[in-house]
Structures are given as structure tokens and as C-alpha cells.
């Protein structure tokens, strides 16, 4: 199970051009979770998901393959 999870994570991380930005977004999400800040999470998570979707759309538009 762990091997499948790690493979999926590697694939997901490979879909982002800016890994530092993605890590920063995850840090902010984790801090909001730790603070139990539901209002912040309502703002942050949709923005994070939209960022990932935009990255995928750019890869498709550029002809980059999303499958690894």
C-alpha cells in the first residue's frame, strides 16, 4: 500500500513546475489545519486545487503528457 501511495505522490509532484510553491501551499494548509481554522481552509484549499488544475491545463495546452 505504501509503495502505491509513494508512486502516486511522485507522479503528482512531477506534474508541478514549481515544487517550492506547492510545498509552501501545503505548509499553509497544514498550519490552518493545526490551528483548526476552518475559514482559512475554506479559502486556501479551493485556491490550492485551482492551482493544480491550472498546472494540468497548462501541461495539456503545451502538449506535455500528464501520464508518466
C-alpha positions in Angstrom: 0.0 0.0 0.0 2.8 2.4 0.9 4.6 1.7 -2.4 1.4 2.6 -4.3 1.0 5.8 -2.3 4.6 6.8 -2.9 4.3 6.2 -6.6 1.2 8.3 -6.8 2.9 11.1 -4.8 5.9 11.1 -7.1 3.6 11.3 -10.1 1.7 14.2 -8.6 4.8 16.1 -7.6 6.1 15.6 -11.2 3.0 17.5 -12.5 4.1 20.8 -10.9 6.7 23.1 -12.4 7.3 24.9 -9.0 7.7 22.4 -6.3 8.7 25.0 -3.7 5.4 26.9 -4.3 3.5 23.6 -4.0 5.3 22.8 -0.7 4.5 26.3 0.6 0.8 25.9 -0.2 0.9 22.6 1.7 2.6 24.2 4.6 -0.1 26.9 4.8 -2.8 24.2 4.6 -1.2 22.2 7.4 -0.8 25.3 9.6 -4.5 26.1 9.1 -5.4 22.5 10.0 -3.3 22.6 13.1 -4.9 25.9 14.1 -8.4 24.4 13.3 -9.0 27.5 11.2 -12.0 26.4 9.1 -12.5 29.8 7.5 -8.9 29.8 6.2 -9.2 26.3 4.9 -12.4 27.3 3.0 -10.3 29.9 1.2 -7.0 28.0 0.9 -8.0 24.6 -0.3 -10.1 25.7 -3.3 -7.2 28.0 -4.3 -4.7 25.2 -4.0 -6.9 22.8 -6.0 -7.4 25.5 -8.7 -3.6 26.0 -8.8 -3.1 22.3 -9.5 -5.8 22.3 -12.1 -4.2 25.3 -13.9 -0.9 23.5 -13.9 -2.5 20.4 -15.5 -4.3 22.6 -18.1 -1.0 24.3 -19.0 0.7 20.9 -19.5 -2.2 19.8 -21.7 -2.1 23.0 -23.7 1.7 22.7 -24.2 1.3 19.1 -25.4 3.0 17.7 -22.3 2.0 14.3 -21.3 0.2 14.0 -17.9 0.9 10.3 -17.8 4.2 9.1 -16.5 
